[in-house]
Amino acid sequence: MQTHLADFIRDTSAGREAEAILRACVHCGFCTATCPTYQLLGNELDGPRGRIYLIKELLEGAAVTEKTQLHLDRCLSCRSCETTCPSGVRYSRLLDIGRAVVAKRVGRGGLEGIKRSLLKRLLLSRWLFAPAYRLGQWLRPILPSALRATVLPYRTPGAWPGLRPDGNRVRRMIVLAGCVQPTMAPNINAAAARVLDALNISLIEAPRAGCCGALPLHLDDVDAARDAARRNIDAWCPLLEAGVEAIVITASGCGVHVRDYAHLLADDPDYAAKSARVALLTRDVSEVVAAEKTGLLELLANSKAVMEQPSLAFHSPCSLQHGQKIRGTVEELLAAAGYKLSGVADSHLCCGSAGSYSVLQPEIASRLRANKITALSAGRPAVVATANIGCLAHLQSGTDLPVRHWIELLDERLAR
């Protein structure tokens, strides 16, 4: 694709990156076949190819309108198009660049601006979110059905073996607590700690680490996203220097973002090298467990847990299969643990969660969730498993089937 970028961006690092991405696109349209919003809406501008044209035009100096912003907002950032693209177009990077330009040109006025501001304040402040969510869980039985569906039932977390700065195992890894997961589903990281402890790996938390930064990035606040990345890097690097092996993340949405730290801070001379190191050492928990599969199989063979091979449908989050390119790993681990996996049609399509998307684009998100639940339910599973807290909460709000993080199910299978 030929480009003639405008002066305001041509000689910037973002402009050079955008130009390289645009030139890689050959207009083939393969991406439209796997784009969730194009499949729903049938509008070229609500598919990757159309959005690429919009971004090209605005970077070449064309007028930017609220309509341009709407079509870019409707993108889920699921990266399914990147998996499909034969030319290796890094669409998600181009989208971030385009959205940043549009946010400056068009802004966010009225109700939309207020909504995004409130989301950032609520979700990024544990002292606000935690008590509000706990109150919702306490009142859940009497809440109206629509509101009750947005609140996960409370589950008491189990013990966290080794989750201490002086973990008792020779091998140690950092676990990201995140912003909303500790409140919404505290047992996920607890389960991960128990499973890895059984595999002779201690998980530790870095006290000063917090939100990965994905949420503010998706809400147009790039500076806050970079600040979150710097804070986490400052919290993690001393532990890495002390011999900690890796950064383990149980929410695949956070994982794909942390792996993008090197891009996010590429122009920061104080953090470019450190962010690249952090990105390189970031692991989804499934990768860590899969690397210890021999030990896992021994534990499963010796487990005293009684299980009747319940049927299970696995929802692979976009951030896992498209963003981190991890496919089939969780399914193999669950099968090894004795779960019977049912087939899921169109498993490459997004469930509609996509971070804050389900709040900002509720109509599209609800339609995608309904389609996904239909596909997940087709094999009559007893439980749905996933690998991301956002997907878990979004799916659970639309079905009576229990939706769990897969590491919790593996932890239960290893109960000794």
C-alpha positions as CSV (number, residue, x, y, z in Angstrom):
1,M,0.0,0.0,0.0
2,Q,1.5,3.3,-1.1
3,T,1.6,6.0,1.6
4,H,2.2,9.8,1.8
5,L,2.1,10.6,5.5
6,A,1.5,14.1,6.6
7,D,4.2,16.3,8.2
8,F,2.8,16.0,11.7
9,I,3.7,12.3,11.9
10,R,6.0,11.5,9.0
11,D,9.3,11.8,10.9
12,T,8.2,10.4,14.2
13,S,8.8,6.9,15.5
14,A,5.0,6.3,15.4
15,G,4.9,7.5,11.8
16,R,7.8,5.3,10.7
17,E,6.1,2.3,12.3
18,A,2.7,3.1,10.8
19,E,4.2,3.6,7.3
20,A,5.9,0.2,7.5
21,I,2.7,-1.5,8.6
22,L,0.6,0.2,5.9
23,R,3.1,-0.8,3.2
24,A,2.9,-4.4,4.3
25,C,-0.9,-4.5,3.6
26,V,-1.8,-5.9,0.1
27,H,-5.6,-5.3,0.3
28,C,-6.3,-9.1,0.1
29,G,-9.3,-9.0,2.5
30,F,-8.6,-12.3,4.2
31,C,-8.9,-10.4,7.5
32,T,-12.5,-9.7,6.9
33,A,-13.4,-13.4,7.1
34,T,-12.3,-13.6,10.7
35,C,-13.2,-10.2,12.0
36,P,-16.0,-10.4,14.6
37,T,-17.4,-6.9,14.0
38,Y,-17.4,-7.3,10.2
39,Q,-19.2,-10.6,10.6
40,L,-21.9,-9.0,12.7
41,L,-22.2,-5.6,10.9
42,G,-21.2,-6.3,7.3
43,N,-19.7,-2.9,6.9
44,E,-16.3,-2.6,5.3
45,L,-15.3,0.2,7.7
46,D,-16.0,-2.1,10.6
47,G,-13.5,-4.6,9.4
48,P,-9.7,-4.5,9.5
49,R,-9.2,-3.5,5.9
50,G,-11.6,-0.6,6.1
51,R,-10.1,0.6,9.4
52,I,-6.7,0.4,7.8
53,Y,-7.9,2.7,5.0
54,L,-9.4,5.1,7.6
55,I,-6.1,5.2,9.6
56,K,-4.1,5.7,6.4
57,E,-6.3,8.7,5.4
58,L,-6.1,10.4,8.8
59,L,-2.3,9.9,8.9
60,E,-2.1,11.5,5.4
61,G,-3.9,14.5,6.7
62,A,-7.5,13.9,6.0
63,A,-10.2,15.3,8.2
64,V,-11.0,13.2,11.3
65,T,-14.6,13.0,12.5
66,E,-16.6,11.3,15.2
67,K,-17.6,8.8,12.5
68,T,-13.9,7.8,12.1
69,Q,-13.7,7.4,15.8
70,L,-16.8,5.3,16.0
71,H,-15.4,2.7,13.5
72,L,-12.1,2.5,15.3
73,D,-13.9,2.3,18.7
74,R,-15.9,-0.7,17.4
75,C,-12.7,-2.7,16.9
76,L,-12.3,-5.3,19.7
77,S,-8.5,-5.3,19.3
78,C,-8.9,-9.1,19.2
79,R,-6.0,-9.6,16.7
80,S,-7.8,-12.4,14.9
81,C,-7.0,-10.5,11.7
82,E,-3.3,-10.8,12.5
83,T,-3.6,-14.5,12.8
84,T,-5.3,-14.7,9.4
85,C,-3.1,-12.1,7.5
86,P,-0.7,-13.7,5.0
87,S,1.4,-10.6,4.9
88,G,2.0,-10.3,8.7
89,V,0.4,-6.9,9.0
90,R,0.7,-5.7,12.6
91,Y,-2.8,-4.3,12.7
92,S,-3.1,-3.8,16.5
93,R,0.0,-1.5,16.5
94,L,-1.5,0.5,13.7
95,L,-4.8,0.7,15.5
96,D,-3.1,2.1,18.6
97,I,-1.4,4.8,16.6
98,G,-4.6,5.7,14.8
99,R,-6.7,5.8,17.9
100,A,-4.1,8.1,19.6
101,V,-4.3,10.6,16.7
102,V,-8.1,10.5,16.7
103,A,-8.3,11.0,20.5
104,K,-6.3,14.2,20.1
105,R,-8.2,15.5,17.1
106,V,-11.8,14.6,18.1
107,G,-11.6,14.2,21.9
108,R,-14.2,12.6,24.1
109,G,-17.0,15.0,25.1
110,G,-20.2,14.6,26.9
111,L,-21.4,11.3,28.3
112,E,-18.7,9.2,26.5
113,G,-15.9,11.2,28.1
114,I,-17.6,10.9,31.6
115,K,-18.1,7.2,31.2
116,R,-14.4,6.6,30.3
117,S,-13.2,8.8,33.1
118,L,-15.4,7.0,35.7
119,L,-14.2,3.6,34.4
120,K,-10.6,4.5,34.9
121,R,-11.2,5.9,38.3
122,L,-13.3,3.0,39.5
123,L,-11.4,0.1,38.0
124,L,-7.9,1.4,38.7
125,S,-8.6,2.3,42.3
126,R,-8.7,-0.8,44.5
127,W,-10.0,1.3,47.4
128,L,-13.1,2.2,45.3
129,F,-13.6,-1.0,43.3
130,A,-13.0,-3.6,46.0
131,P,-15.6,-2.4,48.5
132,A,-18.1,-1.6,45.7
133,Y,-17.7,-5.1,44.2
134,R,-17.8,-6.8,47.6
135,L,-21.1,-5.0,48.4
136,G,-22.5,-6.2,45.0
137,Q,-21.5,-9.8,45.9
138,W,-23.1,-9.5,49.4
139,L,-26.3,-8.1,47.9
140,R,-26.2,-10.4,44.8
141,P,-29.2,-12.6,45.8
142,I,-31.5,-9.6,45.9
143,L,-30.1,-7.6,43.0
144,P,-32.2,-7.3,39.8
145,S,-31.3,-10.0,37.3
146,A,-29.5,-7.7,34.9
147,L,-27.3,-6.3,37.6
148,R,-26.8,-9.6,39.3
149,A,-25.4,-11.1,36.1
150,T,-22.5,-8.6,36.2
151,V,-21.3,-9.7,39.7
152,L,-19.5,-13.0,40.1
153,P,-20.4,-15.2,43.1
154,Y,-17.8,-14.9,45.9
155,R,-15.4,-17.8,46.3
156,T,-13.1,-17.9,49.3
157,P,-9.5,-18.2,48.1
158,G,-7.4,-21.1,49.4
159,A,-4.0,-20.9,50.9
160,W,-1.1,-19.4,48.8
161,P,1.8,-21.7,49.3
162,G,5.1,-20.0,48.7
163,L,3.5,-16.6,47.9
164,R,6.0,-14.7,50.0
165,P,9.0,-12.6,49.2
166,D,11.2,-15.4,50.7
167,G,9.4,-18.2,48.9
168,N,10.4,-21.7,50.1
169,R,11.3,-23.1,46.6
170,V,14.6,-22.7,44.9
171,R,12.8,-21.7,41.7
172,R,10.9,-18.4,42.0
173,M,8.6,-16.5,39.7
174,I,6.7,-13.2,40.0
175,V,2.9,-13.3,39.7
176,L,1.0,-10.2,38.6
177,A,-1.9,-9.5,40.9
178,G,-3.5,-7.0,38.5
179,C,-6.3,-4.5,39.2
180,V,-9.7,-6.2,39.2
181,Q,-8.9,-9.9,39.4
182,P,-7.9,-10.0,43.1
183,T,-11.3,-8.7,44.0
184,M,-13.5,-10.5,41.4
185,A,-11.8,-13.9,41.5
186,P,-9.0,-14.1,44.2
187,N,-8.8,-17.8,43.9
188,I,-7.3,-17.7,40.4
189,N,-3.8,-16.6,41.6
190,A,-4.2,-18.7,44.7
191,A,-4.8,-21.8,42.5
192,A,-1.8,-20.9,40.3
193,A,0.3,-20.6,43.4
194,R,-0.8,-24.1,44.6
195,V,-0.2,-25.7,41.2
196,L,3.2,-24.2,40.8
197,D,4.2,-25.0,44.4
198,A,3.4,-28.6,43.6
199,L,5.8,-28.3,40.7
200,N,8.5,-26.9,43.0
201,I,8.1,-23.3,41.9
202,S,7.3,-20.5,44.3
203,L,5.2,-17.5,43.2
204,I,5.9,-14.2,44.8
205,E,4.2,-10.8,44.4
206,A,6.1,-7.5,44.0
207,P,4.2,-5.2,46.4
208,R,4.6,-2.0,44.3
209,A,3.3,-3.6,41.1
210,G,-0.3,-3.0,40.1
211,C,-2.4,-2.7,36.9
212,C,-0.6,-3.8,33.8
213,G,-1.8,-0.6,32.0
214,A,-4.0,-2.2,29.4
215,L,-7.1,-0.5,30.7
216,P,-5.9,3.1,30.5
217,L,-4.5,2.4,27.1
218,H,-7.9,1.2,25.8
219,L,-9.4,4.3,27.3
220,D,-7.2,6.7,25.4
221,D,-4.8,7.4,28.2
222,V,-1.5,6.4,26.7
223,D,0.5,8.4,29.4
224,A,-1.2,6.5,32.2
225,A,-0.5,3.2,30.4
226,R,3.2,4.1,30.2
227,D,3.3,5.1,33.8
228,A,1.8,1.8,34.9
229,A,4.4,-0.1,32.8
230,R,7.2,1.9,34.4
231,R,5.9,1.3,37.9
232,N,5.7,-2.5,37.3
233,I,9.1,-2.6,35.7
234,D,10.6,-0.8,38.7
235,A,8.9,-3.3,41.0
236,W,10.0,-6.3,39.0
237,C,13.5,-5.6,38.0
238,P,15.1,-5.9,41.4
239,L,13.5,-9.3,41.8
240,L,14.7,-10.4,38.4
241,E,18.2,-9.2,39.3
242,A,18.0,-11.4,42.4
243,G,17.4,-14.5,40.4
244,V,13.6,-14.7,39.8
245,E,13.1,-16.6,36.6
246,A,10.0,-15.1,35.0
247,I,6.9,-13.0,35.3
248,V,3.8,-15.2,35.4
249,I,0.4,-13.9,34.4
250,T,-2.9,-15.7,34.9
251,A,-5.0,-13.1,32.9
252,S,-4.1,-13.5,29.2
253,G,-5.4,-9.9,28.6
254,C,-2.7,-8.6,31.0
255,G,-0.2,-11.0,29.5
256,V,-0.4,-9.8,26.0
257,H,-0.1,-6.2,27.1
258,V,2.9,-6.8,29.3
259,R,4.5,-8.5,26.3
260,D,4.0,-5.2,24.4
261,Y,5.9,-3.2,27.0
262,A,8.9,-3.1,24.7
263,H,6.8,-1.3,22.0
264,L,5.1,0.9,24.6
265,L,8.4,2.2,26.0
266,A,10.6,1.9,23.0
267,D,11.2,5.7,22.9
268,D,12.0,6.0,26.6
269,P,15.8,5.9,27.0
270,D,15.5,5.0,30.7
271,Y,13.1,2.1,30.2
272,A,13.6,0.7,26.6
273,A,16.1,-2.0,27.6
274,K,14.3,-2.9,30.8
275,S,10.9,-3.1,29.1
276,A,12.4,-5.4,26.5
277,R,13.8,-7.7,29.2
278,V,10.4,-7.8,31.0
279,A,8.6,-8.6,27.8
280,L,11.0,-11.4,27.1
281,L,10.6,-12.9,30.5
282,T,6.8,-12.7,30.6
283,R,5.0,-16.1,30.6
284,D,1.3,-17.1,30.6
285,V,0.8,-19.5,33.4
286,S,-0.1,-22.2,30.8
287,E,3.4,-22.0,29.4
288,V,5.0,-22.5,32.8
289,V,2.8,-25.5,33.6
290,A,3.3,-27.0,30.1
291,A,7.1,-26.7,30.6
292,E,6.7,-28.9,33.7
293,K,4.4,-31.5,32.0
294,T,6.4,-34.5,33.1
295,G,6.1,-33.5,36.8
296,L,2.5,-32.6,36.3
297,L,1.7,-36.1,34.9
298,E,3.4,-37.6,37.9
299,L,1.3,-35.5,40.3
300,L,-1.9,-36.4,38.4
301,A,-1.1,-40.1,38.6
302,N,-0.6,-39.8,42.4
303,S,-3.5,-37.5,43.0
304,K,-6.2,-38.7,45.4
305,A,-8.9,-36.4,43.9
306,V,-11.9,-38.3,42.7
307,M,-13.2,-37.1,39.3
308,E,-15.7,-38.5,36.9
309,Q,-14.2,-36.9,33.8
310,P,-16.7,-34.0,33.5
311,S,-17.2,-32.6,30.0
312,L,-15.7,-29.2,29.5
313,A,-15.7,-26.5,26.8
314,F,-12.7,-24.3,26.7
315,H,-13.0,-20.7,25.5
316,S,-9.6,-19.5,24.3
317,P,-9.4,-15.8,24.8
318,C,-8.3,-13.7,21.9
319,S,-5.4,-12.3,24.0
320,L,-4.2,-15.9,24.4
321,Q,-4.6,-17.4,20.9
322,H,-4.2,-14.3,18.7
323,G,-2.2,-11.9,20.9
324,Q,0.2,-14.4,22.5
325,K,0.0,-17.1,19.9
326,I,-0.6,-19.7,22.5
327,R,-2.9,-22.3,21.0
328,G,-3.8,-25.8,22.2
329,T,-1.6,-25.6,25.3
330,V,-4.4,-25.3,27.8
331,E,-6.5,-27.9,26.1
332,E,-3.7,-30.4,26.3
333,L,-3.2,-29.7,30.0
334,L,-6.9,-30.1,30.7
335,A,-7.1,-33.3,28.7
336,A,-4.1,-34.7,30.6
337,A,-5.9,-33.9,33.8
338,G,-8.8,-36.1,32.7
339,Y,-11.3,-33.5,31.4
340,K,-13.3,-34.4,28.3
341,L,-13.2,-31.4,26.0
342,S,-16.1,-30.7,23.7
343,G,-15.7,-29.0,20.3
344,V,-16.4,-25.3,20.0
345,A,-17.4,-23.9,16.6
346,D,-15.8,-20.6,15.5
347,S,-13.4,-20.8,18.4
348,H,-11.3,-18.0,16.8
349,L,-14.0,-15.4,17.2
350,C,-14.1,-13.0,20.2
351,C,-16.6,-13.4,23.0
352,G,-17.1,-9.6,23.2
353,S,-15.4,-8.9,26.5
354,A,-12.2,-7.2,25.2
355,G,-11.3,-5.3,28.4
356,S,-13.7,-2.3,28.7
357,Y,-15.4,-3.0,25.3
358,S,-18.3,-4.8,26.9
359,V,-19.1,-1.6,28.9
360,L,-18.4,0.9,26.0
361,Q,-20.0,-1.2,23.2
362,P,-22.6,-3.2,25.1
363,E,-24.9,-4.0,22.1
364,I,-22.1,-5.6,19.9
365,A,-20.6,-7.2,23.0
366,S,-23.9,-8.8,23.9
367,R,-24.4,-10.2,20.4
368,L,-20.9,-11.7,20.4
369,R,-21.4,-13.2,23.8
370,A,-24.7,-14.8,22.8
371,N,-23.0,-16.4,19.7
372,K,-20.1,-17.6,21.8
373,I,-22.3,-19.1,24.5
374,T,-24.2,-20.9,21.8
375,A,-21.0,-22.4,20.5
376,L,-19.7,-23.3,23.9
377,S,-22.9,-24.9,25.0
378,A,-23.4,-27.0,21.8
379,G,-21.5,-30.0,23.3
380,R,-23.5,-29.9,26.5
381,P,-20.5,-29.3,28.8
382,A,-20.7,-29.3,32.6
383,V,-18.4,-26.3,32.9
384,V,-16.8,-23.6,30.7
385,A,-13.1,-22.9,31.2
386,T,-11.2,-19.8,30.1
387,A,-7.9,-18.0,30.7
388,N,-8.8,-14.4,31.2
389,I,-10.8,-12.7,34.0
390,G,-12.6,-10.3,31.6
391,C,-13.8,-13.2,29.4
392,L,-14.8,-15.2,32.5
393,A,-17.0,-12.4,33.9
394,H,-18.5,-11.5,30.5
395,L,-19.4,-15.0,29.7
396,Q,-20.8,-15.8,33.2
397,S,-23.1,-12.8,32.9
398,G,-24.8,-14.5,30.0
399,T,-25.1,-18.2,31.0
400,D,-26.1,-20.4,34.0
401,L,-23.2,-22.7,33.1
402,P,-20.3,-22.2,35.6
403,V,-17.4,-20.4,34.0
404,R,-14.0,-21.0,35.7
405,H,-10.4,-20.2,35.1
406,W,-8.7,-23.4,33.8
407,I,-6.0,-23.2,36.5
408,E,-8.6,-23.5,39.2
409,L,-9.9,-26.7,37.6
410,L,-6.4,-28.1,37.4
411,D,-5.8,-27.2,41.0
412,E,-8.9,-29.1,42.0
413,R,-7.8,-32.1,40.0
414,L,-4.4,-32.0,41.9
415,A,-6.1,-31.9,45.3
416,R,-4.1,-34.1,47.6
